[in-house]
């Protein structure tokens, strides 16, 4: 990680920030009765991805950074599952 000074230098963090913006745009059109259900859960999962990348990058050890990347991957899988659920519910 020679040229990487902060999490803002990581492409994966940048792309995950873009993903959060897309998720917020998409979920704006969800039914109002889902605001505290799937909409909230999807947004939280999406926000968790760049948040964990940033937190891990801010740690002092590569081992901790890797652990937070695994957490971000878990949030990514959670988000994917929720999107499949939305697709099934139309």
Secondary structure, DSSP 8 states (H G I E B T S, - for coil): --S--SGGG-HHHHHHHHHHHHHHHHHTTS-GGGTTTHHHHHHHHHHHHHHHHHHHHTSSSHHHHHHHHHHHHHHHHHHHHHHHHHHHH-
